[in-house]
Amino acid sequence: MKNAYVIGHITVKDEEKWAEYRSKVPATLDPWGAELVLRGKLCSVLSGNHAHTDTVVIRFPDLRSLKGWYSSPEYQSLIPLRQEAAEMDYLCFHLVPSSYLEISNKTPLPNIIKNNG
């Protein structure tokens, strides 16, 4: 079973509504076996452009669970509140095969930065 992830890039517009939205999301995640991996504030942009100030990462057991959560009536009912509270880009990711990581890990980090940065 491969994990799937939601990554949300967030700019809060209304702190009070954002706090309300955040307080209601965990109950929608539990039935899908999801867990909050990271919630953080942007420190700096090292390369390129990034419009948002906050990020959230949520791990699901698989892509089916992720899509089930997002389309569930419980989560869908929170979307109007989310839209009032924040500008948000939600992205969905699944893990790449371990063979990709094995090849990537053989290149020392300074060389990756030098060749791609």
BELTA-V226043 format. One record per pair of residues at least 4 apart in sequence whose ideal C-beta (glycine too) atoms are under 7 Angstrom apart, sorted by the first residue. I is the first residue (numbers start at 0). GAP is how many residues later the second one is. Records with the same first field share a line. If there is no record, write none. Layout:
I: GAP / GAP
This chain:
0: 60 / 61
1: 60 / 92 / 93
2: 56 / 57 / 58 / 92
3: 56 / 58 / 59 / 62 / 88 / 89 / 90
4: 52 / 53 / 54 / 88
5: 52 / 60 / 84 / 86
6: 48 / 50 / 84 / 86
7: 47 / 48 / 80 / 82
8: 43 / 46 / 79 / 80
9: 42 / 44 / 45 / 46 / 76 / 78
10: 40 / 41 / 42 / 75 / 76
11: 6 / 42 / 73 / 74
12: 72 / 73 / 74
13: 4 / 70 / 71
14: 4
15: 4
16: 4 / 64 / 67 / 68
17: 4 / 67 / 68
18: 4
19: 4 / 61
20: 4 / 57 / 60 / 61 / 64
23: 54
24: 4 / 53
25: 4
27: 41 / 44 / 46 / 47 / 50
28: 5 / 29 / 40
31: 28 / 33 / 36 / 37
32: 27 / 28 / 32
33: 24 / 25 / 26 / 31 / 35
34: 24
35: 22
36: 20 / 21 / 22
37: 17 / 18 / 19
38: 17
39: 15
40: 12 / 13
41: 8 / 11 / 12
44: 4 / 5
46: 70
51: 37
59: 5 / 6 / 9
60: 4
62: 4 / 31
63: 4
64: 4
65: 4 / 26
66: 4
67: 4
68: 6
69: 5
70: 5
71: 4
72: 4
77: 4
78: 4
79: 4
80: 4
81: 4 / 6
95: 4 / 5
97: 4
98: 4
99: 4
100: 4
106: 4 / 5
108: 4
109: 4
110: 4
111: 4
112: 4
